[in-house]
């Protein structure tokens, strides 16, 4: 029992938090909260930033930060949408349209990889602090996107693409949720059963020690940035299909939200710690809070942001006492 408590204590705490949140909305808004449409909305809304969070998780475990992932993803999707809109014509059949969409997606993913390589090189080769390097690149990508679009929204996507964000199976399971589940399982496998996953935790725990033990730390950091930015772009592509358009600053609020989710889940930026199951539990809890706040007609929807911000501050304070297992400990380190 001691081992279970030590290994999964933080997970149980997160489950308790989720239970408290569900109980609160059950008591205050039972009639509306447990409607099928509400839970369908929850499943449809969090996959796009959930995928982004899974990507950022790799950087956090590696002990790095990427503040540019959203602006890079926005730039990538703007270029993808521009390609799709410019090359799809009314006389095309679905097969031809699908081909154009696939090329657009590949363009977006290619841009994400290039952006990730730039981030990694700034951090590993020029030794620029990750926060400063990626904030700078965040401004670069936003500036390029705004210059290309002049700040306008890029519209005109074919129905075949916009259906991705709205299609459901069995009238309750959204396609984005299926995509999230697939990506979640892949990330779980990478962290749990691959050599790269083991190296990722080692580099995050002590990069110098990992380097002296023969690990190519530059390659590990580069891969973490690639995974982060590629998954962020996939999440942005889902977001674009839902909104049927692309813009230079879509999803800017997701940066803070993704960081909140990871820190609350025990995946702190110091590196070397964090469980993916905790990220899943936190994702669901945060989305339940966002949806639950919207059920109160007399409350401004921005109260959800207030709650998330307060949670982030509290958890950041508590994270200074986290052990490697993610369990809160109020004992002084080293004793």
C-alpha positions as CSV (number, residue, x, y, z in Angstrom):
1,X,0.0,0.0,0.0
2,X,2.9,2.3,0.7
3,X,4.3,1.8,-2.8
4,X,0.9,2.4,-4.4
5,X,0.4,5.6,-2.4
6,X,3.9,6.8,-3.3
7,X,3.5,6.0,-7.0
8,X,-0.1,7.0,-7.5
9,X,-0.7,9.5,-4.6
10,X,-0.8,12.5,-6.9
11,X,-3.1,10.7,-9.4
12,X,-5.5,10.0,-6.5
13,X,-5.4,13.7,-5.6
14,X,-6.3,14.7,-9.1
15,X,-9.1,12.2,-9.2
16,X,-10.4,13.7,-6.0
17,X,-10.2,17.2,-7.5
18,X,-12.2,15.9,-10.5
19,X,-14.8,14.3,-8.2
20,X,-15.2,17.6,-6.3
21,X,-15.7,19.6,-9.5
22,X,-18.3,17.1,-10.8
23,X,-20.0,17.0,-7.4
24,X,-20.1,20.9,-7.3
25,X,-21.8,21.1,-10.8
26,X,-24.1,18.2,-10.0
27,X,-25.4,20.0,-6.9
28,X,-25.6,23.5,-8.5
29,X,-26.7,22.6,-12.0
30,X,-27.8,19.0,-12.0
31,X,-30.5,19.4,-14.5
32,X,-28.3,20.9,-17.2
33,X,-24.9,19.4,-16.3
34,X,-25.9,15.8,-16.9
35,X,-27.5,16.3,-20.2
36,X,-26.1,14.3,-23.1
37,X,-25.4,17.4,-25.2
38,X,-23.2,18.9,-22.5
39,X,-21.0,15.8,-22.3
40,X,-20.9,15.6,-26.1
41,X,-19.7,19.2,-26.1
42,X,-17.0,18.3,-23.5
43,X,-15.7,15.5,-25.7
44,X,-15.7,17.8,-28.8
45,X,-14.0,20.8,-27.3
46,X,-10.9,19.6,-25.4
47,X,-9.3,17.3,-28.0
48,X,-7.8,20.2,-30.0
49,X,-5.9,21.8,-27.1
50,X,-5.5,18.3,-25.5
51,X,-3.4,17.2,-28.4
52,X,-1.3,20.5,-28.0
53,X,-0.9,19.7,-24.3
54,X,0.4,16.2,-25.0
55,X,3.0,17.8,-27.4
56,X,4.1,20.4,-24.8
57,X,4.4,17.6,-22.3
58,X,7.5,16.2,-24.1
59,X,9.3,19.5,-23.7
60,X,8.4,19.8,-20.1
61,X,9.6,16.3,-19.3
62,X,12.8,17.1,-21.1
63,X,13.2,20.2,-18.9
64,X,12.6,22.6,-21.8
65,X,9.9,25.2,-22.6
66,X,8.3,26.1,-25.9
67,X,6.3,29.3,-25.8
68,X,6.1,29.5,-29.6
69,X,4.1,26.3,-30.3
70,X,0.7,28.1,-30.8
71,X,2.0,30.9,-33.0
72,X,4.0,28.4,-35.0
73,X,0.9,26.2,-35.4
74,X,-1.2,29.2,-36.4
75,X,1.4,30.1,-39.1
76,X,1.5,26.5,-40.3
77,X,-2.3,26.3,-40.5
78,X,-2.6,29.6,-42.3
79,X,-0.2,28.4,-45.0
80,X,-2.0,25.1,-45.2
81,X,-5.5,26.8,-45.5
82,X,-4.1,29.2,-48.1
83,X,-2.9,26.3,-50.2
84,X,-6.2,24.4,-49.9
85,X,-8.3,27.4,-50.7
86,X,-6.2,28.4,-53.7
87,X,-6.1,24.9,-55.2
88,X,-9.6,23.6,-54.6
89,X,-12.1,24.4,-57.4
90,X,-15.9,23.8,-57.6
91,X,-15.6,21.1,-60.3
92,X,-13.3,18.9,-58.2
93,X,-14.6,15.6,-56.9
94,X,-14.0,14.5,-53.3
95,X,-11.0,12.5,-54.2
96,X,-9.2,15.4,-55.8
97,X,-10.2,17.7,-52.9
98,X,-8.9,15.1,-50.5
99,X,-5.6,15.1,-52.3
100,X,-5.3,18.9,-52.0
101,X,-6.2,18.7,-48.3
102,X,-3.5,16.1,-47.6
103,X,-0.9,18.2,-49.3
104,X,-2.0,21.2,-47.2
105,X,-1.7,19.1,-44.0
106,X,1.8,18.0,-45.1
107,X,2.8,21.6,-45.6
108,X,1.6,22.5,-42.1
109,X,3.5,19.5,-40.6
110,X,6.6,20.4,-42.5
111,X,6.5,24.0,-41.3
112,X,6.1,22.6,-37.7
113,X,9.2,20.4,-38.1
114,X,11.3,23.4,-39.4
115,X,10.1,25.6,-36.6
116,X,11.0,22.9,-34.0
117,X,14.5,22.5,-35.5
118,X,15.0,26.3,-35.2
119,X,13.9,26.2,-31.5
120,X,16.1,23.3,-30.7
121,X,19.1,24.9,-32.4
122,X,18.7,28.1,-30.5
123,X,18.5,26.2,-27.2
124,X,21.2,23.6,-27.8
125,X,23.7,25.2,-30.1
126,X,23.5,28.9,-29.1
127,X,22.6,28.1,-25.4
128,X,19.8,30.7,-25.4
129,X,17.4,30.0,-22.4
130,X,14.4,28.1,-23.8
131,X,11.8,30.6,-22.6
132,X,13.6,33.6,-24.2
133,X,14.3,31.7,-27.4
134,X,10.8,30.5,-27.9
135,X,9.2,33.8,-26.9
136,X,11.3,35.4,-29.6
137,X,10.2,32.8,-32.1
138,X,6.6,33.3,-31.0
139,X,6.8,36.9,-32.1
140,X,8.5,35.9,-35.4
141,X,5.8,33.5,-36.3
142,X,3.0,35.9,-35.3
143,X,4.7,38.7,-37.3
144,X,5.0,36.5,-40.5
145,X,1.4,35.2,-40.2
146,X,0.1,38.7,-39.7
147,X,2.1,40.1,-42.6
148,X,0.9,37.4,-45.0
149,X,-2.8,37.6,-44.0
150,X,-2.7,41.3,-43.0
151,X,-4.5,40.3,-39.9
152,X,-7.5,38.9,-41.8
153,X,-9.1,35.5,-41.4
154,X,-8.4,33.0,-44.1
155,X,-11.7,31.4,-45.1
156,X,-13.2,29.3,-48.0
157,X,-12.3,25.8,-46.8
158,X,-14.1,22.9,-48.5
159,X,-16.8,21.1,-46.7
160,X,-14.8,17.9,-46.8
161,X,-12.2,19.5,-44.4
162,X,-14.6,21.3,-42.1
163,X,-16.5,18.1,-41.5
164,X,-13.5,16.8,-39.6
165,X,-14.2,19.0,-36.6
166,X,-17.9,18.3,-36.6
167,X,-18.3,14.7,-37.6
168,X,-19.5,12.2,-34.9
169,X,-19.8,8.5,-34.8
170,X,-22.9,6.7,-33.3
171,X,-24.3,10.2,-32.8
172,X,-22.1,10.8,-29.7
173,X,-18.4,10.2,-30.3
174,X,-16.7,13.2,-32.1
175,X,-14.0,12.4,-34.7
176,X,-11.6,14.8,-32.9
177,X,-12.0,12.7,-29.8
178,X,-11.0,9.6,-31.7
179,X,-7.9,11.4,-33.0
180,X,-7.1,12.5,-29.4
181,X,-7.4,8.9,-28.1
182,X,-5.1,7.6,-30.8
183,X,-2.5,10.3,-30.2
184,X,-2.8,9.8,-26.4
185,X,-2.1,6.0,-26.8
186,X,0.9,6.7,-29.0
187,X,2.4,9.2,-26.5
188,X,1.7,6.8,-23.7
189,X,3.6,4.0,-25.5
190,X,6.5,6.3,-26.3
191,X,6.9,7.4,-22.7
192,X,6.3,4.0,-21.2
193,X,7.9,1.5,-23.5
194,X,10.6,3.2,-25.7
195,X,14.2,3.9,-25.1
196,X,13.5,7.5,-26.2
197,X,11.0,7.9,-23.4
198,X,13.5,6.7,-20.8
199,X,16.2,9.1,-22.2
200,X,13.7,11.9,-22.1
201,X,13.2,11.5,-18.4
202,X,16.9,11.2,-17.8
203,X,17.7,14.4,-19.7
204,X,15.0,16.2,-17.8
205,X,16.3,15.0,-14.5
206,X,19.9,15.9,-15.1
207,X,21.0,16.9,-18.6
208,X,24.7,17.0,-17.8
209,X,24.7,13.6,-16.1
210,X,22.7,12.2,-19.1
211,X,25.3,13.6,-21.5
212,X,28.2,12.1,-19.6
213,X,26.4,8.7,-19.6
214,X,26.5,8.7,-23.4
215,X,23.1,10.0,-24.3
216,X,22.9,12.3,-27.3
217,X,21.1,15.1,-25.4
218,X,20.9,17.3,-28.4
219,X,18.9,14.7,-30.3
220,X,16.6,14.1,-27.4
221,X,15.9,17.8,-27.1
222,X,15.4,18.2,-30.8
223,X,13.0,15.3,-30.9
224,X,11.0,16.7,-27.9
225,X,10.6,20.0,-29.8
226,X,9.6,18.2,-33.0
227,X,6.9,16.2,-31.1
228,X,5.7,19.4,-29.4
229,X,5.3,21.5,-32.5
230,X,4.0,18.7,-34.7
231,X,1.3,17.8,-32.2
232,X,0.5,21.5,-31.6
233,X,0.0,21.8,-35.4
234,X,-2.2,18.7,-35.5
235,X,-4.3,20.3,-32.7
236,X,-4.5,23.6,-34.6
237,X,-5.6,21.7,-37.8
238,X,-8.4,20.3,-35.8
239,X,-9.3,23.7,-34.5
240,X,-9.2,25.2,-38.0
241,X,-11.6,22.5,-39.2
242,X,-14.0,23.3,-36.3
243,X,-13.9,27.0,-37.0
244,X,-13.8,26.7,-40.8
245,X,-11.0,29.3,-41.0
246,X,-7.5,30.1,-40.0
247,X,-6.0,33.2,-38.5
248,X,-2.6,34.4,-37.2
249,X,-3.7,34.6,-33.6
250,X,-6.2,31.7,-33.2
251,X,-5.8,29.8,-30.0
252,X,-3.6,32.2,-28.1
253,X,-5.4,31.4,-24.9
254,X,-4.4,27.8,-25.3
255,X,-0.8,28.6,-24.4
256,X,-1.7,29.4,-20.8
257,X,-4.3,26.6,-20.7
258,X,-1.8,24.0,-21.8
259,X,0.8,25.1,-19.2
260,X,-1.8,25.1,-16.5
261,X,-2.9,21.6,-17.3
262,X,0.7,20.3,-17.3
263,X,1.6,22.0,-14.0
264,X,-1.6,20.9,-12.4
265,X,-0.9,17.4,-13.6
266,X,2.5,17.4,-12.0
267,X,4.5,17.8,-15.2
268,X,6.6,20.8,-14.0
269,X,9.0,22.6,-16.4
270,X,12.0,21.6,-14.2
271,X,11.9,18.3,-16.1
272,X,12.2,14.6,-15.4
273,X,8.8,14.1,-13.8
274,X,5.2,13.6,-14.8
275,X,2.7,10.9,-15.7
276,X,0.6,11.0,-18.9
277,X,-2.5,9.6,-17.0
278,X,-2.4,12.7,-14.8
279,X,-2.4,14.9,-17.8
280,X,-5.5,13.1,-19.1
281,X,-7.3,13.5,-15.8
282,X,-6.4,17.2,-15.6
283,X,-7.5,17.8,-19.2
284,X,-11.0,16.4,-18.5
285,X,-11.2,18.4,-15.2
286,X,-10.3,21.7,-16.8
287,X,-12.8,21.2,-19.6
288,X,-15.5,20.3,-17.1
289,X,-14.8,23.6,-15.3
290,X,-15.0,25.5,-18.5
291,X,-18.3,23.9,-19.5
292,X,-19.7,24.1,-16.0
293,X,-19.0,27.9,-15.8
294,X,-20.9,28.4,-19.1
295,X,-24.0,26.8,-17.5
296,X,-24.4,29.8,-15.2
297,X,-26.1,32.4,-17.4
298,X,-25.4,35.2,-15.0
299,X,-21.6,34.6,-15.0
300,X,-19.2,36.0,-17.6
301,X,-17.5,33.1,-19.4
302,X,-14.1,34.7,-18.5
303,X,-14.7,33.5,-15.0
304,X,-13.3,30.2,-16.3
305,X,-10.0,32.0,-17.1
306,X,-10.0,33.5,-13.6
307,X,-10.4,30.0,-12.1
308,X,-7.6,28.6,-14.3
309,X,-5.3,31.4,-13.4
310,X,-5.9,31.0,-9.7
311,X,-5.3,27.2,-10.0
312,X,-2.1,27.9,-11.9
313,X,-0.8,30.2,-9.1
314,X,-1.7,27.7,-6.4
315,X,-0.2,24.8,-8.2
316,X,3.0,26.6,-9.0
317,X,3.4,27.4,-5.3
318,X,2.8,23.8,-4.4
319,X,5.0,22.5,-7.2
320,X,8.0,23.8,-5.3
321,X,7.3,20.9,-2.9
322,X,6.8,18.2,-5.5
323,X,8.9,15.0,-5.4
324,X,9.9,13.1,-8.5
325,X,6.7,11.1,-8.2
326,X,4.6,14.2,-8.4
327,X,3.5,13.9,-4.8
328,X,3.4,17.0,-2.6
329,X,6.0,16.9,0.1
330,X,6.5,19.6,2.7
331,X,9.8,18.2,3.9
332,X,12.9,20.1,3.0
333,X,14.8,18.7,0.1
334,X,17.7,16.5,1.0
335,X,16.3,15.5,4.4
